[in-house]
Amino acid sequence: MPAVSEHVSGQVSGQVSGQVSGGERPLVEALGVHKSFERTEVLRGVDLVVPPGSVTCLVGPSGSGKTTLLRCLDHLERVDAGSIRVGEHLIGYAERGGRLHELSDRAVSRQRRSIGMVFQRFNLFPHLTVAQNICEAPVRVGGVARGAARERASALLERVGLAAREDAYPAQLSGGQQQRVAIDRALCHGPPGDAVRRADLGAGPGAGR
């Protein structure tokens, strides 16, 4: 398992790194990431390397910066210094003339299509069924045909033991079942077989179960 970062006075600092074989590009790579909220420095020079096909856990007390780091990986929070790459993409910025220029909201949204995030609050649409929740983003944002999205959703639900709950509503599911639906929704953005190459981020206890 990759090393876990050092936690100092409620702040995340140091390195969280995994082994990457020669010539293989990391799935996620963060270098020297700093993030402060007013006078509180939450991330202090964090380096993170996540090899493809691996599982990396950020472990620490509440308020130590774990969720902030995950939000930075998706550019939901802007970093104050450092850089973050997911695959070949420099997240949130373009490098021109040796300087970083922040991308437009539209360009950042395009980058986010290759990143799945499972939030602590599952944020399922209560008026949509399990299958509809999973299919909504691929159909409306990704332009995937509804039939193809439904087939993909069915396959993912089968893998997490929820094949019989496709037409159930979130209120009819347990918390653990809702979490599995949220994970499937994060995985459904890309074509079949793409999940192992994608960055799927989970925040909070049990997010990786």
NORMOPE-V283805 format. One record per pair of residues at least 12 apart in sequence whose ideal C-beta (glycine too) atoms are under 6 Angstrom apart, sorted by sequence separation. I is the first residue (numbers start at 1). GAP is how many residues later the second one is. If there is no record, write none. Layout:
I/GAP ; I/GAP
//
This chain:
32/13 ; 33/13 ; 135/14 ; 186/14 ; 2/15 ; 135/15 ; 2/16 ; 31/16 ; 75/16 ; 92/16 ; 75/17 ; 30/18 ; 135/18 ; 162/18 ; 134/19 ; 29/20 ; 91/20 ; 160/20 ; 28/22 ; 43/22 ; 89/22 ; 131/22 ; 26/23 ; 27/23 ; 42/23 ; 26/24 ; 26/25 ; 27/25 ; 42/26 ; 43/26 ; 156/28 ; 86/29 ; 11/30 ; 11/31 ; 12/31 ; 13/31 ; 18/31 ; 20/31 ; 156/31 ; 15/32 ; 16/32 ; 17/32 ; 18/32 ; 11/33 ; 18/33 ; 35/33 ; 75/33 ; 12/34 ; 130/35 ; 131/35 ; 153/35 ; 18/36 ; 130/36 ; 152/36 ; 129/38 ; 130/38 ; 129/40 ; 74/41 ; 74/43 ; 35/44 ; 36/44 ; 126/44 ; 35/45 ; 33/46 ; 34/46 ; 124/46 ; 34/47 ; 34/48 ; 33/49 ; 32/50 ; 134/50 ; 138/50 ; 31/51 ; 130/51 ; 134/51 ; 12/52 ; 31/52 ; 133/52 ; 7/53 ; 10/53 ; 12/53 ; 2/54 ; 10/54 ; 30/54 ; 124/54 ; 134/54 ; 4/55 ; 29/56 ; 122/56 ; 7/57 ; 122/57 ; 28/58 ; 122/60 ; 118/64 ; 118/65 ; 118/68 ; 116/70 ; 116/71 ; 113/76 ; 116/82 ; 120/83 ; 115/84 ; 116/84 ; 117/84 ; 118/84 ; 120/84 ; 118/89 ; 86/113 ; 70/131 ; 70/133 ; 67/136 ; 53/143 ; 28/171 ; 27/172
//
